[in-house]
Amino acid sequence: MRVLNTVTVPGSMAPLFEQAQALVQSYFGDRRFAPERGSITIGDERYILVRAESLSVGFFGFMRSAYPALDDEDQFSVAGTILYDLAHGMGMADAEVFSRKMGVDDPIARLSCGPVHFAHAGWAFVEISAESSPSMDDEFYLVYDHPYSFEAASWLERRDRAPGKVCFMGAGYSAGWCQVSFGVPLVAREILCRAHGDPACRFVMAPPHRIDERIAAYRAAHPDLFADRHA
C-alpha cells in the first residue's frame, strides 16, 4: 500500500493517484471567497460551506421531531435513505463536471480523482483496499475505508454512540462518482462504522444486483472483523 498526501492506495494504482493529486490540487488552488456577494468559487464553480454535523447528527434529530409517528428504526432508515440518495446524485454530478472541465476520460483516472476531490472537499480521507478490482462491468468491486469521515466524527465528537452505521453520504457520494467514472450502476454500503463501535468506517461497492453477494463474501473472508459484533 502507498500512503499519499490525500489517499492511501495499492502500489499499482499509486502513479495515477499521484497525477490525480496534482490535478485536483490545481483545481482547488483557484479559490475565491467573496462574502460581500455571498459566494465561494473554486475555479469557476460555485460552492457552499455547510456545517458537517447538520448533515448527520442534526438531520437524524430533525427526523425524530418531524416524524414522531415513526419508530426509531424507521426514522433512522428514512433519514439514511434521503442522505444516501442526495449524496449519490451529488457524486454523479460532481464527477461529470470535474471530468469534463479537467479533461479526464479514462475510467481509472476518473476514479483516482474522486477520493482526492473527496479529501479536498472535507468529506473524509480514503483508503482503497488491495482487494479491490474496479472494472467497467458486473465484476466491479471496491473495498475502502473513510478515516476521518465527517459523519462518524459528528457522532464521536458528541460522545454519543450512533444507532447504526451512519456514513450514508460518504457511501452515496463515492458510489455516484464511480458510477459516472465507469459507466455502470453502482451502490455502496457501509459494513463497519466507527460511530457504531467498529474499528473503521469500511465500505463495499458493487453493482446493485451483486452488492449482497460481495458483502457476504467479504464477511466470510474476514470473520474476525465481525465476530461478536452487531449486524
C-alpha atoms as one frame of an Amber mdcrd trajectory, in Angstrom:
protein
   0.000   0.000   0.000   1.148   3.548  -0.736   0.218   6.416   1.574  -0.078
   9.623  -0.457  -0.968  13.083   0.794  -4.718  12.703   0.316  -5.342   8.964
  -0.217  -3.941   5.504   0.520  -3.963   3.078  -2.414  -2.448  -0.206  -3.617
   1.032   0.348  -5.013  -0.063  -0.488  -8.563  -2.535   2.412  -8.500  -0.152
   4.956  -6.979   1.111   6.616 -10.204  -2.413   7.500 -11.360  -3.355   8.785
  -7.933  -0.230  10.925  -7.772  -1.283  12.517 -11.059  -4.793  12.954  -9.674
  -3.435  14.722  -6.589  -1.660  17.289  -8.762  -4.743  17.783 -10.939  -7.182
  18.187  -8.058  -4.746  20.416  -6.153  -4.611  22.774  -9.122  -8.412  22.801
  -9.263  -8.859  23.617  -5.575  -5.971  26.055  -5.676  -8.152  28.585  -7.512
 -10.389  29.592  -4.586 -12.179  32.898  -4.207 -14.173  33.875  -1.128 -16.488
  36.850  -1.678 -18.722  37.256   1.383 -19.796  40.679   0.121 -21.595  38.750
  -2.659 -22.357  35.691  -0.569 -20.299  33.461  -2.839 -17.447  30.977  -2.755
 -15.993  29.826  -6.070 -13.440  27.153  -6.885 -12.301  27.502 -10.457 -15.448
  28.975 -11.945 -17.807  26.713  -9.983 -19.963  27.998  -7.103 -19.503  26.123
  -3.806 -21.113  26.446  -0.382 -19.914  25.691   3.136 -22.203  23.544   5.299
 -21.663  22.674   8.963 -20.875  18.939   8.956 -22.961  17.963  11.988 -26.130
  19.391  10.437 -25.885  16.753   7.688 -25.524  13.895  10.159 -26.487  14.089
  13.837 -28.626  17.171  13.235 -30.527  15.623  10.354 -31.344  12.471  12.304
 -32.569  14.674  15.140 -34.785  16.554  12.713 -36.306  13.295  11.507 -37.207
  12.358  15.083 -39.043  15.631  15.626 -40.649  15.823  12.179 -41.928  12.246
  12.067 -42.773  11.210  15.637 -45.200   8.537  14.385 -42.289   6.517  13.029
 -40.372   4.306  15.423 -36.655   4.900  15.940 -35.602   2.249  13.419 -37.832
   3.653  10.673 -36.739   7.235  11.375 -33.102   6.174  11.071 -33.755   4.210
   7.878 -35.683   7.010   6.166 -33.086   9.632   7.117 -30.287   7.401   5.873
 -32.027   6.773   2.550 -32.552  10.508   1.980 -28.918  11.325   2.761 -27.587
   8.465   0.622 -29.712   9.375  -2.405 -28.848  13.076  -2.108 -25.127  12.334
  -1.943 -25.301   9.781  -4.765 -26.725  12.442  -7.059 -24.105  14.931  -5.913
 -21.308  12.455  -6.588 -22.580  11.786 -10.100 -22.920  15.485 -10.907 -19.507
  16.378  -9.479 -17.769  13.551 -11.372 -19.344  14.599 -14.667 -18.435  18.269
 -14.263 -14.926  17.670 -12.930 -14.050  15.136 -15.630 -15.296  17.437 -18.383
 -13.596  20.569 -17.053 -10.280  18.872 -16.353 -10.251  16.680 -19.481 -10.165
  13.328 -17.664 -11.580  10.474 -19.782 -10.001   7.209 -18.645 -12.207   5.373
 -16.080  -9.380   4.625 -13.632  -8.107   8.198 -13.936 -11.625   9.464 -13.201
 -11.827   7.148 -10.199  -8.464   8.357  -8.932  -9.670  11.962  -8.916 -12.708
  11.058  -6.794 -11.032  10.268  -3.446  -8.658  13.223  -3.825 -11.560  15.574
  -4.564 -13.367  13.975  -1.596 -10.460  14.794   0.710 -10.105  18.399  -0.500
 -13.839  18.972  -0.037 -13.661  17.856   3.603 -15.723  14.660   3.428 -13.069
  12.135   4.506  -9.705  10.636   3.724  -9.916   7.453   1.603  -8.007   4.182
   1.885  -8.606   1.781  -1.022  -8.032  -1.893  -0.212  -5.804  -4.093  -2.356
  -8.762  -6.488  -2.576 -10.486  -4.034  -4.910 -10.913  -4.721  -8.627 -12.644
  -1.778 -10.352 -13.819  -2.569 -13.888 -16.420  -1.455 -16.426 -18.710  -4.454
 -15.961 -20.526  -6.586 -13.390 -17.195  -7.546 -11.827 -16.657  -4.048 -10.404
 -15.662  -4.398  -6.745 -14.267  -1.813  -4.373 -13.431  -2.096  -0.682 -12.375
   1.110   1.030 -12.213   2.942   4.347 -13.071   6.538   5.202 -10.808   7.560
   8.086 -11.912  10.921   9.468 -15.414  10.562   7.963 -17.299  13.764   8.771
 -20.425  11.725   9.541 -18.805   9.364  12.037 -16.854  12.265  13.548 -20.102
  14.148  14.174 -21.286  11.355  16.454 -17.913  10.638  18.057 -17.394  14.290
  18.970 -20.682  14.195  20.871 -19.536  11.025  22.677 -22.880   9.610  21.610
 -22.931   6.114  20.124 -24.857   6.123  16.863 -27.927   3.902  16.486 -26.378
   2.285  13.412 -23.832   2.794  10.655 -24.108   6.484   9.833 -21.856   7.287
   6.862 -24.692   7.367   4.337 -23.465  10.415   2.456 -19.928   9.091   2.146
 -21.289   5.843   0.701 -23.663   7.599  -1.690 -21.189  10.181  -2.965 -18.435
   7.660  -3.676 -20.847   5.313  -5.475 -22.186   8.188  -7.576 -18.685   9.322
  -8.563 -17.605   5.785  -9.501 -20.839   5.107 -11.392 -20.130   8.026 -13.709
 -16.439   7.134 -13.951 -17.049   3.538 -15.047 -20.421   3.809 -16.757 -22.071
   1.026 -14.733 -24.749   1.279 -11.991 -23.091   1.083  -8.582 -24.120   1.158
  -4.936 -22.039   1.281  -1.769 -22.834   0.096   1.738 -21.027   0.752   4.969
 -20.234  -2.568   6.646 -18.293  -1.199   9.637 -18.646   2.218  11.281 -16.538
   3.879  13.964 -19.569   5.772  15.242 -21.210   2.426  15.965 -18.252   0.976
  17.838 -16.316  -0.603  14.960 -12.582  -0.160  14.297 -13.082   1.571  10.935
 -15.634   3.097   8.594 -15.463   0.474   5.837 -17.480   0.221   2.638 -18.127
  -2.269  -0.129 -19.137  -1.031  -3.597 -20.528  -3.179  -6.403 -23.350  -3.286
  -8.964 -26.740  -3.279  -7.184 -27.598  -6.890  -8.031 -24.242  -8.111  -6.656
 -23.824  -5.993  -3.525 -25.301  -8.560  -1.102 -23.126 -11.296  -2.589 -19.996
  -9.157  -2.358 -20.672  -8.180   1.255 -21.354 -11.792   2.234 -18.101 -12.885
   0.607 -16.159 -10.148   2.387 -17.642 -11.084   5.749 -16.833 -14.750   5.158
 -13.238 -13.876   4.269 -12.811 -11.676   7.363 -14.754 -13.381  10.160 -12.534
 -11.808  12.835 -13.919  -8.350  11.961 -17.499  -9.388  12.550 -17.294 -11.927
  15.360 -19.495 -10.965  18.306 -20.402  -7.666  16.622 -23.727  -6.095  15.833
 -25.210  -6.735  12.392
